[in-house]
Amino acid sequence: MLLCAVLLLPSGAGAQTAVDAATAAFNDDVHAAAGIACSACHRSAAAGIYAAPARTAIAPLCATCHGDAAFMRQFDPQVRVDQFLQYQTSGHGKRMSAGDGRVATCSDCHGSHGVKRVRDARSPVAPLNAAATCGRCHGDAARMAPFLRQATAPGEWSASVHAAALVKRGDTSAPTCVSCHGSHGAAPPGVASVVNVCAQCHLREAELFRASPKRDIFEAIGQAECLACHGNHRIESPMDAWVGVQEGAVCTQCHDASGDSGAAIADIRQRLDGLQTALSAADLVLTRAEHAGMLVEDGRLALQTAREHQVQSRALVHAFATAPFATTAAEGLTAARRAHEAGDAAMRELQFRRQGLGIATLLILAFLVTLGVKIRRLPPG
């Protein structure tokens, strides 16, 4: 059913093209599927002539339906009806309420005539598309300049470990813009709430930080917790090299090699490096043994245990103390050594087998030579 009539647009071929495009898009719109007609949004005194609503009126217009629980229950009983209330608390909503039509409103993010359900992969606010949708504005330097904001956030996020998980590996649980900033109530998390945002995924690290002495220190100086070491948009995969008092280490933003803190940092880094070295050495000898055809299941199990302790050790860095980090790292080192010993034992067994095979080969050759000589000495018969 064609629900859209004529839009109030400038006359000419361009206007007709716009009407045709809007009509085609609306035919695949969630509202069209629900039987909502053009007149629900494009209200005009002239019959069949539909005017576009002013930008400042779009969000309140959408809220006439999306803020009505009884009405929305007809289509989806679980749908939220507080989006407009959230929008009014956001930076976008506050400016729009003040008459600033330059900021985002509903149609900028969801579209207008081709609106899809959020869970539809074609929706501009679906997980794989949300960052690009936000980036249309927040990655545009000219658009951001009047608001005294940098346009670097989308590009930085695109180079992050979060973007790699979402875009390259298709992990739709990976954070995108709305995961940290919210959607309708979009706002940067405050200094005191950053750890709560990160804790949605990184709960173990957040709990360690909350129990650490750093929490009170960061609160006293107004430091945004996780951001101090990890940054915000360009989140990189953490490395052991971040820990330390040498040039380039993250800890040097606040610490140097002097005092108890410097000694503790150096000790943690030394243990991290020692564990990684032991893991690499054990993996190397086990791989050599496997390639030679030896069975090293016990060694691989020990190596897996060591790697699990390495992961736990790296997480325990967020406790900002040598204990219980040192205990876990020591357990990982012990497991890595067991793995290495298993590999060494396999290589010794291999060497023993090779020596035995060599001796057996020599004995067989000697027997064959002796047999050949005796055969030649037999009288012709």
C-alpha positions, -999 to 999 in steps of 0.1 A, spaced: 0 0 0 14 34 -10 10 55 22 29 86 11 14 113 -11 31 145 -21 58 162 0 59 200 2 91 205 -18 104 229 -44 90 221 -78 109 204 -106 126 171 -115 148 173 -84 117 175 -61 100 146 -78 132 125 -74 133 133 -37 96 123 -34 102 90 -53 132 82 -31 113 90 1 84 69 -11 106 39 -20 124 41 14 92 43 33 79 12 18 106 -7 37 101 14 69 92 -1 102 64 25 105 49 15 71 49 -21 82 29 -10 113 4 8 91 15 43 101 6 68 74 26 98 62 2 122 79 13 109 113 45 129 109 39 153 79 9 173 91 -5 200 69 -37 219 65 -37 212 28 -51 178 21 -24 155 6 4 180 9 28 170 36 53 195 51 86 184 67 86 192 104 111 217 118 143 201 132 135 214 167 101 197 165 113 162 153 121 147 187 88 159 204 69 146 173 85 112 176 77 112 213 40 115 207 41 78 198 74 66 213 66 82 246 31 67 249 34 33 266 -2 23 258 3 31 221 37 14 218 25 -17 235 4 -25 205 36 -31 185 62 -42 211 54 -46 248 91 -45 257 100 -13 238 112 15 260 91 47 261 116 70 279 139 78 249 126 114 246 131 119 284 167 106 280 173 128 249 163 159 268 192 151 293 218 147 266 240 174 251 221 170 219 187 174 235 196 204 257 209 223 227 179 213 206 155 225 233 173 258 233 166 261 196 199 250 182 190 229 152 226 220 144 228 191 168 215 155 163 179 146 165 160 113 160 161 113 122 199 120 120 206 87 137 177 65 128 169 79 94 136 93 83 116 74 56 136 41 58 137 36 96 147 0 106 145 -18 139 176 -13 160 183 -51 159 181 -50 120 217 -52 107 207 -25 81 199 0 108 223 29 111 223 24 148 230 -14 147 262 -23 165 283 -26 133 270 8 120 267 29 151 302 43 151 299 53 114 266 70 122 281 90 151 312 97 130 292 115 104 290 144 128 317 138 154 343 130 127 335 162 107 359 190 118 338 217 102 307 205 120 324 202 154 343 235 152 313 257 164 310 235 195 347 237 202 351 200 200 377 179 183 367 156 154 392 129 163 371 105 184 357 83 155 392 79 139 408 71 173 381 45 180 386 30 146 422 22 155 413 7 189 411 -29 201 374 -24 205 369 -16 168 391 -45 158 369 -69 178 337 -54 164 346 -47 128 372 -73 120 360 -102 141 323 -94 141 320 -94 179 288 -74 183 293 -73 221 324 -52 216 320 -16 227 310 11 203 301 48 209 267 41 226 282 14 249 301 41 268 282 73 260 247 60 259 223 65 230 194 88 236 209 102 268 243 104 252 269 122 273 306 116 281 310 97 314 321 119 343 354 115 361 338 95 389 318 72 366 344 61 341 353 29 360 315 21 361 314 23 323 345 2 318 332 -23 344 304 -33 321 329 -55 304 361 -54 325 345 -62 359 376 -80 373 399 -51 366 374 -26 379 369 -45 412 407 -46 417 410 -9 410 382 0 434 399 -19 462 433 -4 454 449 27 470 448 44 436 410 50 438 412 75 466 442 92 451 425 95 417 394 109 432 414 134 452 431 148 421 401 145 398 418 119 376 395 98 354 406 64 367 409 39 337 416 67 313 449 76 330 466 45 317 444 33 288 430 65 273 394 68 261 388 62 224 420 48 211 422 18 235 452 -3 226 458 -39 236 478 -36 269 514 -46 270 538 -56 298 560 -27 286 535 -3 299 545 -12 334 579 1 345 600 32 354 619 32 321 612 58 294 580 51 275 563 32 303 528 44 313 538 44 350 563 72 344 534 97 340 533 98 378 563 77 391 600 75 388 625 49 400 628 64 435 610 53 466 589 23 474 565 28 445 594 28 420 608 -4 436 573 -21 435 568 -11 399 602 -25 389 595 -57 407 562 -62 390 578 -55 356 606 -80 363 582 -107 372 561 -100 341 591 -102 319 604 -134 336 571 -151 332 569 -142 295 604 -154 289 597 -187 306 565 -191 286 583 -184 253 611 -208 261 588 -236 272 567 -232 241 598 -233 219 611 -266 233 576 -282 233 571 -272 196 605 -287 187 595 -319 204 561 -320 187 577 -315 153 600 -344 160 569 -366 166 571 -367 204 540 -366 226 540 -337 250 504 -334 263 515 -330 299 538 -302 289 511 -284 269 487 -287 299 513 -271 321 520 -244 296 482 -236 294 482 -233 332 511 -209 330 493 -188 304 462 -186 326 483 -174 354 499 -148 331 465 -135 322 456 -134 359 488 -117 367 483 -90 341 448 -83 356 462 -81 391 484 -52 380 452 -32 386 455 -39 423 486 -16 422 504 -38 448 529 -66 447 505 -90 465 486 -110 453 503 -103 420 536 -118 430 520 -151 442 501 -156 409 531 -147 388 552 -172 408 526 -199 402 527 -191 365 565 -193 365 564 -227 382 539 -240 357 561 -227 328 591 -244 342 572 -277 344 562 -273 308 599 -266 299 610 -297 318 584 -318 300 598 -305 267 634 -312 278 624 -347 289 608 -353 255 639 -341 237 661 -363 258 639 -392 251 641 -384 214 679 -382 216 680 -416 234 658 -431 208 679 -417 180 711 -431 197 694 -465 202 683 -465 166 718 -456 154 733 -484 174 707 -508 162 713 -497 126 750 -503 130 745 -537 145 721 -547 116 747 -534 91 775 -553 108 753 -585 108 745 -580 71 782 -575 62 792 -606 82 765 -626 66 776 -614 32 812 -624 39 802 -659 51 780 -664 20 809 -656 -3 831 -681 16 807 -709 11 821 -735 -14 803 -734 -48 777 -759 -48 
